Amino acid sequence: MACYVAIITIFLVLNLAEGAPQVPCYFIFGDSLLDNGNNNDLKTAAKANYLPYGIDFPSGPTGRFSNGRNMADFLAEKLGFDRYSPPFASAKLGYELVQGVNYASGSAGIRNDTGSHLGYRIYLGKQLENHKVTINRLAYLLGSRTSAKKHLNKCLYVVGMGSNDYINNYLMPEKYASSLLYIPSQYATVLIDQYSQQLTELYEDGARKIALFGLPQIGCIPDQLKKHSTLLCVDSTNKAIQLFNQHLKTLVDDLNTKFPDAQFTYINMYGISSAIALTLLNTPCCKVNEAIPEGQCIPGKAPCLFRAAHFFYDNFHPTELGNSLSANRAYSALLPSDAYPMDIRHLVMGNKMYVDDQ
């Protein structure tokens, strides 16, 4: 083990000497908006390891639900990493783990049952279990659990969860009972209560810099427009989403008060996605499937030629350009409302400055 520790120590020293990443490590938890291949070998309809997904990614289809890079990738570039965090499903025991891992899984949610009609998915509770596996591996590589925790204290954690708890749960009364059990305000509270427990667990496992992505305007995605036979955003859906986001922003305050040695921040994807959508076409770029997985790209069908003109690649997921624009504003807020209490740039700097103090 001493040999492993020496190798990893040398790697970290060289990395710092090169003045590369703004944080030594970067971990991602989430759903298909951040998944980069964890679903590839699962028995699920929610996977994107086929063309036309990845048509603009250097190595082709990887499992990213986009024509190219996703938000996690663009943030990695902003942070100064020379590679993207590998999916947990294929991460090797070595320096890859030291720099971070992506646990995100398409169709996954805060609730364990979310997305179950599509097949197996790695829900947030299971992603947290997988992170514990990574911590044990890091303890072996770095010599002790204490060393592993000290390392993790310096990492950036990005968590983007909740979209599927609506799209593939609450908004599907024919398959899930949640909308029969709860009115929207109650459901938002139930979700946030469970999310709070999960984020507390993440803190207990060493996370100290945590960016929480709020939910985008789900009522405006092509899937919702099609289901409601409208060209206008579905107001009832967006109102339900806003309830969740309001609770999440309050949760950030609560967690920062409860854990003063940590910093949680809220990324306002609702506002960011709304602003970006106004500048791009709202129709999907690829030809979408009418059967399960309804709304995903049809395998092998050529997508639109002018992908940079579209915000959505399929009925749910942004194009590479949409991901880039969203990640840019999450990292460095264009408006004070983009992040609270700070954007990711200030978060990794360890700066308590609020974005509207810039």
N, C-alpha and C positions, 0 to 999 in steps of 0.2 A: 504493500500500500504506500510505503514511503516514496517509491518510484513514481507512482501516480500523482502524489501530492507535489513532488518536485516538478513534474512535467506541467501540471496545471498552474503552479505558481509562476513558472517561467512564462507560460502563455499569457497570464494576466499582466505580468510586468511588461512584457513586450507590447501588449495591447495598449497599456497605459502610456508607454514610452512613445508610441506612434501617435498618441493624442487622438485616438479614433472615437469610439462611441461616447456619447454624453452620459450614459449609464453603463455599468459593466454587463448588465443582463436585462432581458426584456421578455416578459411572459404574456401570453394572450389566452383569454378565456372567452368563449362566445359561441355564436351560431354560424350559419352559412355566410354571413357578411364578412366573417373573419377566417373561416375554415380554409386551410390550404392543403388538405389531403387526408384528414383523419377519417373521413367516411368512405374512402376508396375501397376498402376491403370489407366493409360492413354489409350486412343484409338489409339494405334500405334503398328506397327509390330516390332518396335525397343525396345524390352524388353528382359530381361534375367533372369526372375524369375522362371526358370524351369531347371530341369536337362537336360543335363550334366553341365550347368553353376552352379558354386558353389559346385561342387562335393568334392572339397578339403577345402571348407570353413566350419568352425566349426558348424554353424547353417544351412548349406545347401544353396540352392539357395536364393539369397537376391535381385537380380536385378543387381549385378555386372557382367559385361561382361567378365568373366574370370572363370577359374576353381577354383580360390581362391580369395585372396586379390588383390586389384588394387593399383595403385601408391599412391592414396590419403591415403589408409590404411597404407602402408609402411612408408609414410612420417609422419603420426600421431605417429607411433611407434618411429621413429627417434626423433621426437620432445618431446617425453616423456609422451604422453597422454596414459591413461590406457583404453581408449575406442576410437572408431572411431566416427567422426562427423556424426550425424544422417542425413538422407535425409530430406530436408525441408518438403516433403510431409507428414512425420510422426513425425516431431520434436514436442516435448511437450513444453508447456509454463512453463519454469523453468530453472534449472541449465544447461540443455542441450544447451539452446540457448546461455548461457553465455560463454560456451566453444567453440561454433562454430557450423556451419551447412553446409551441402553439398547441393548445388543447381544444380549440374550437371545433364544433361539430354541427353540420347542417341539420336543421329541423329540431335542434336541442333547445331546451328552455330552462327556466327557473324551476318549474314544476317537473317532476319525474315523468309524468304521463304525456307531456306535451310532445306532439309529433309522432306518437306511437303508431298512428295509422299508416305512416310511411315506412315503418320498419325500425330497426335498431338505430339508436342515436345515443350520443354521449352527453347526457343531460348535465347540468352544472354540478350537481352533487357528485357525479362520477368524475367529472373533470377535476374536482378538488381532490378526489381520491387518487387520480393519476398524478396530481402535483405532489402528493405525499410520497409516491414512488420516486419521483424526480428528486425530492429532498433526501431520501435515503441514499440514492445514487450519488448525490452531491456530497453527502456526509462521508461516503467512502472515498470519493475523489479528493476532497479537501481535508480529510483527516479526522473530522468530528462533526457532530450535529451543530455544535456551537459555531464552528467555522462556516458551516453551510448557512446557518441562520444569519450570521453577520454579512455574508455575501448577498443573501436574498434581501436584506434590509436596504440595500443600495439599488435594487432593481426597479424597473418600471413595470407595473402590472396594468394591462388594459383589459377591461371586462365589458363586453357588449352582449347583454342578455335581455330577453323580454319580448322581442318581436314575435317569436313563435308561440309564446304563451297567449298571444292574441290570434295571429294568423292561423296557427295550427292547433288551436284549442278553443279559446273563448268565442271566436267568430265562426266556429264550426259546430253549431248545436246538434247537427245530425250525427256527430261522432263523439262529442264531449259534453258532459253534463254541467260544466262550469257556468255557462250562461243561464242555466236553469236554477242553479244554486245561489248565484250572486248577481246583484245589480252591478253596473260598472264601478261605482265607488267602492263597493265591498270587495270586488275582485282585485282592484288596484291595491287595496290595503292588505289583502291576503298575500298577493305577490310580493309586496314590499317587505312584509313581515318575514317571509321565507328568505328573501334576498338578503335581508339584514343579518340573519343567522349565518348564511353562507359567506358573506363578506367578513363577518366577525371571525369565522373559521380561517379565511384567507389571511387575515391579520395575525391570528395566532400562529400561523405557519410561517410568518416572517415578512409578509408584505407590508411596506411602509409608504410606498408611492403608488397610489391606485387611481387610475382614470376610469370613471364609469360613463359609458356611452348611453345617453338617453335614447328613447325610441324615435325614429323618424316619422314623417307624416304617412302612416300606413294607410290612411283613408284615401291617399292619392296614388298609391301604386297601381299598376295596370291590373293586377289580380282583383283588387277591390272594385275598380271601375267596371270591369267585365262582369263581376258577380252581381253588381247593382245596376247594370245596363245604363250607365251614365258616363258623361264626359267630364263631369264635375267631381271634385273630391267628396268622399262620403263623410258627411259631417258627424254622424253618430259614431263612426269609428275613430275619427280624429279627436272627438271629445273624450272618448274612453282612454285613448293614448295619452292625452294631456293630463288626465287624472294620475296615471302612473308616473309621468315625468315630474309632476308637481311633488308627489310623494318622494320620488328619488332625490330630487334636489334638497328636500327637507332631511332625508336620510343622510346626505352628505354632511350637513351641519351636525346632525346627531353623532355620526361616527367620528367626526373631527373633534367634537367635545369629549366623547367617550375615550378616544385614543389620541391624546395630545402629542405623542411621539410619532404619529403617522399623519399623512396628508391625503385625503380623498378629494377628488374634484369631479365635477359634473360637466360632461360635454353635451351641449344642447343640439343634438342631431335633428330635432324637430325643426328648429329655426334654420339650421344650416341646410338641411335638405330642401326646405321650402324655398330658400333664396336661390339655391343652385337650380332647382327644377324650373324656375322661371326663365332660365337662360337656355335650356335644352329641351329637345323633344321628349314628350312623356310616354311615347309608345315604345314597346320592346324592339330591340334591334334584331334579335334572332326569331326564327319561326318557332312558336311555342306549341307544346304538346297539349292536346285536349283531354288526354287520359292521365292516369297517375304515372309519373308525378306531374299533375296538371300545372301548366304555367312555366315549366322549365323548357330549355331549348330541345328541339327534336334532334336526336343524334345524327350527325353527318350532314345536316342541312346548312347551306351557306348562310351566314348572317348578312345584315345590311352592309353596304360598302362604306358608308360614311358614319362609322361608329362614334366618332367624336361629336356628332350632332345629337346623340341620344344620351339621356340620363340613365335609362334602364336597358339592360342587356336582355333579360327575360321579363317575366311578369312580376318578379320580386327583387331582383338584384341589380345594382348599378353597373354601368360600364366602367372600364378602367379610368376614363376621364372623370366620371362621377365620383369614384373612389378617391382619386387624386385631389379633387377640389375639396371634398369633405375632410380628408386627412390633413390638408394644408391648414384649414380653419380650426381643426381640433388641436393641432400642434401650436399654431400661432393665431390667436383669435383676431378676426377681422373686425368684429363688433364686440362690445362688452358682454352682450347677451350670449355669445358663442360658448362661453365656459364660465363655471362658477365653482370655487372662488378664483380659479386661475386656469390658464390653458396648460397644455402638456409641456410646452417649452419652459414655463416658469416652474412647473412641478418637478421636472428633472433637475432644474437648477437648485432645487431646495429653497426656492424663494417664496416667501409668504405674500409677495405682492399680488394684489388682485388685478385681474385683467383690465379693469377700468381705471387703474392707476398708471397704466403704461404711458 
